Amino acid sequence: MKIYDIAVIGAGPAGCMAAIQGAQQGKNVTLLEKNDRIGYKLSLTGNERCNLTNTATMEVFLEKFGRRGSFYRDAFSKFSNQDLMNFFIKHNLELKEEEEGKIFPITEKARSVVEVLEKVLDEEKVKLIYNYPLEHLHKTSNVFKLSSIEGEFINAYNVIIATGGVTYGFTGSTGDGLTIAEFLGHTITDLKPGGVPLRVREEWIHQLKGVTLENVGLTIGYNGKKIDLPRGNLLLTHFGVSGPIILDMSHIIVGLMKEHGDLKLYIDFMPEIRKDALGVLLMEDFQKYSKKSLKNYLKHHLPNNLIIPILNTLIIDPQKKLNQITKKERLQLQEILKSLPLTIYGHLPMDKAMVTCGGVSKKEIDPQTMESKLVKGLYFAGEIIAGCGGRGGYNLQQAFSTGYVAGVSATK
Ligand SMILES: Cc1cc2nc3c(=O)[nH]c(=O)nc-3n(C[C@H](O)[C@H](O)[C@H](O)COP(=O)(O)OP(=O)(O)OC[C@H]3O[C@@H](n4cnc5c(N)ncnc54)[C@H](O)[C@@H]3O)c2cc1C
């Protein structure tokens, strides 16, 4: 009966890196993948250009993973963003830096990243077994017994589960590893979507699909409390809102929605000016340009396609001259320019999210080795671990770093 030193489950970035590291230390490694290829999701990342990592500092990396981000300090030091870049450069894939420190392959093709992993897995003689959907895993004395849905059995002294989260299920990430981890006694934290667009109740917004509101201020309101989001671009869609800020903050917003129900999203079209100063400006302008129509005047302050819909919600005639606007209407305009309220009532389904926030509880994983604190010889790597990072290459770095640490640790 053959017993592998290490069996890695799932050939995404985390599993591939874990298998490569295990094999480089001279271990007998098998990588089991339910698809007929490696890195399906990886090949779709960054609009198929793959935002591999980021040049940000360690502190920024940890911040991007939220409250328990410091869990990754060890993994990010053992295999840093620079180490990851060196890995690909060493294997002849040049990289380039874009805005906000995002790193992409110079080919602008995620496929090139997958090809490097394929090549290195082959060079390191990792035994790749495709079409192997792991269904069951249990340990008897010091050996793990793995079985697929078709009942193919494999034995290994160490197992690394790197089956990803539960989004984009068609790529293979359907949460199988979470079921197996739970069966082995692990706690699975609440699974929330990360990087997901949000649904807005106000239907007039849906008509404005494709419009980007540039550099607006955004605030979330719930239960009498307010949270300011970073300033940035907001994309309007046929169901609500998306764009970088929403995708980055969606896991927090979804969490608040679960607790408090519908939320308000306030849009500040003029974040560089205080509300009282805007009041004075409007008063002066309305005198100065008294013969101008309101519709024409608002072009200075609002994107063109929003003027009529917003005036409709306020029931103000867009053709009215500025000297006909009542004080009440002027105050309403002041309010709406600083704080247009939209109602957030939901999000696109989990499967459409970029990442799964939630997974195997970090409390049950040793951050130095990625080994389970409950089952000796069992390791976790990648998105299966609870929590998630923001956009910008942070999630792939997490997958590669935790894969590296799990792979190296499983050889010891
Ligand atoms: C559209 C999209 C774009 C993205 N873009 C970026 C980006 O540009 N930058 C970034 O940092 N992050 C990005 N992400 C997130 C990133 O892709 C993930 O965080 C990352 O792929 C997680 O890696 P992983 O190895 O943990 O899991 P996955 O990549 O999900 O791989 C898991 C593997 O396990 C296999 N598997 C699952 N169950 C079993 C089983 N029972 N038996 C055998 N094999 C199994 C799956 O088939 C899959 O191959 C993006 C995500 C999406 C959906």
The ligand as a MOL file (V3000), in Angstrom:
LIG
                    3D

  0  0  0     0  0            999 V3000
M  V30 BEGIN CTAB
M  V30 COUNTS 53 58 0 0 0
M  V30 BEGIN ATOM
M  V30 1 C -13.5440 36.5720 -10.7420 0
M  V30 2 C -12.4870 36.5980 -9.6730 0
M  V30 3 C -11.3960 37.4250 -9.8060 0
M  V30 4 C -10.4310 37.4640 -8.8050 0
M  V30 5 N -9.3450 38.2760 -8.9860 0
M  V30 6 C -8.3910 38.3060 -8.0430 0
M  V30 7 C -7.1960 39.0690 -8.2490 0
M  V30 8 O -6.9790 39.6550 -9.3190 0
M  V30 9 N -6.3040 39.1160 -7.2230 0
M  V30 10 C -6.4800 38.4310 -6.0490 0
M  V30 11 O -5.6320 38.5310 -5.1580 0
M  V30 12 N -7.5640 37.6490 -5.8560 0
M  V30 13 C -8.5020 37.5490 -6.8290 0
M  V30 14 N -9.5850 36.7340 -6.6480 0
M  V30 15 C -9.6280 35.8470 -5.4590 0
M  V30 16 C -8.7050 34.6180 -5.6980 0
M  V30 17 O -9.0170 34.0450 -6.9420 0
M  V30 18 C -8.8950 33.5720 -4.6040 0
M  V30 19 O -8.7340 34.1720 -3.3500 0
M  V30 20 C -7.8930 32.4240 -4.7820 0
M  V30 21 O -8.1050 31.7620 -6.0180 0
M  V30 22 C -8.0010 31.4130 -3.6600 0
M  V30 23 O -7.0670 30.4020 -3.8990 0
M  V30 24 P -7.2270 28.9470 -3.2890 0
M  V30 25 O -6.1000 28.1490 -3.8430 0
M  V30 26 O -7.3890 29.0160 -1.8370 0
M  V30 27 O -8.6080 28.3890 -3.8650 0
M  V30 28 P -9.1530 28.2070 -5.3510 0
M  V30 29 O -8.4390 29.0560 -6.3110 0
M  V30 30 O -10.6200 28.3490 -5.2340 0
M  V30 31 O -8.7780 26.6980 -5.7010 0
M  V30 32 C -9.3720 25.6130 -5.0320 0
M  V30 33 C -9.1730 24.3570 -5.8750 0
M  V30 34 O -9.6580 23.2280 -5.1260 0
M  V30 35 C -10.3620 22.3690 -6.0000 0
M  V30 36 N -11.2990 21.5700 -5.2120 0
M  V30 37 C -12.3920 21.9900 -4.5250 0
M  V30 38 N -12.9990 20.9620 -3.9210 0
M  V30 39 C -12.2650 19.8480 -4.2150 0
M  V30 40 C -12.4090 18.4790 -3.8860 0
M  V30 41 N -13.4070 18.0060 -3.1430 0
M  V30 42 N -11.4730 17.5890 -4.3510 0
M  V30 43 C -10.4480 18.0250 -5.1410 0
M  V30 44 N -10.2860 19.3260 -5.4940 0
M  V30 45 C -11.1810 20.2290 -5.0270 0
M  V30 46 C -11.0700 23.3270 -6.9520 0
M  V30 47 O -11.4540 22.6780 -8.1370 0
M  V30 48 C -9.9880 24.3860 -7.1640 0
M  V30 49 O -9.1530 24.0360 -8.2500 0
M  V30 50 C -10.5630 36.6640 -7.6300 0
M  V30 51 C -11.6680 35.8350 -7.5090 0
M  V30 52 C -12.6260 35.7890 -8.5140 0
M  V30 53 C -13.8000 34.8740 -8.3640 0
M  V30 END ATOM
M  V30 BEGIN BOND
M  V30 1 1 1 2
M  V30 2 1 2 3
M  V30 3 2 2 52
M  V30 4 2 3 4
M  V30 5 1 4 5
M  V30 6 1 4 50
M  V30 7 2 5 6
M  V30 8 1 6 7
M  V30 9 1 6 13
M  V30 10 2 7 8
M  V30 11 1 7 9
M  V30 12 1 9 10
M  V30 13 2 10 11
M  V30 14 1 10 12
M  V30 15 2 12 13
M  V30 16 1 13 14
M  V30 17 1 14 15
M  V30 18 1 14 50
M  V30 19 1 15 16
M  V30 20 1 16 17
M  V30 21 1 16 18
M  V30 22 1 18 19
M  V30 23 1 18 20
M  V30 24 1 20 21
M  V30 25 1 20 22
M  V30 26 1 22 23
M  V30 27 1 23 24
M  V30 28 2 24 25
M  V30 29 1 24 26
M  V30 30 1 24 27
M  V30 31 1 27 28
M  V30 32 2 28 29
M  V30 33 1 28 30
M  V30 34 1 28 31
M  V30 35 1 31 32
M  V30 36 1 32 33
M  V30 37 1 33 34
M  V30 38 1 33 48
M  V30 39 1 34 35
M  V30 40 1 35 36
M  V30 41 1 35 46
M  V30 42 1 36 37
M  V30 43 1 36 45
M  V30 44 2 37 38
M  V30 45 1 38 39
M  V30 46 1 39 40
M  V30 47 2 39 45
M  V30 48 1 40 41
M  V30 49 2 40 42
M  V30 50 1 42 43
M  V30 51 2 43 44
M  V30 52 1 44 45
M  V30 53 1 46 47
M  V30 54 1 46 48
M  V30 55 1 48 49
M  V30 56 2 50 51
M  V30 57 1 51 52
M  V30 58 1 52 53
M  V30 END BOND
M  V30 END CTAB
M  END
